[in-house]
Amino acid sequence: MGRDAFGLPAEQYAIKNKVNPTVSTAENIARYKQQLKDIGFTYDREREVNTTDPEFYKRTQRTFIKLYEHYYDKKEKKAKPISKLSIPD
């Protein structure tokens, strides 16, 4: 089960209701989990993913930084640092 709650809708809701987005997101997640429980829906909570968890997005941000800093060399068929890229004059 995954939840992705950051983004413009969450921010707009927080602004409109004058609440911190972290607080409103946590409340919405808790409400959603309770609703699932109320209807008898079950899932493996050990495999739960919450993209608003700092431990989760810390890893994804690190991945995007690595992607941003590299390019794919078709000849060598591997990623290489952009800093090693030679640009012809």
ABEGO torsion letter per residue (X at the ends): XBBBABEAAAAAAAAAAGBBAAAAAAAAAAAAAAAAAAAGBBBBAAABBBAABAAAAAAAAAAAAAAAABBBBAAAGBBBBAAABBBBX
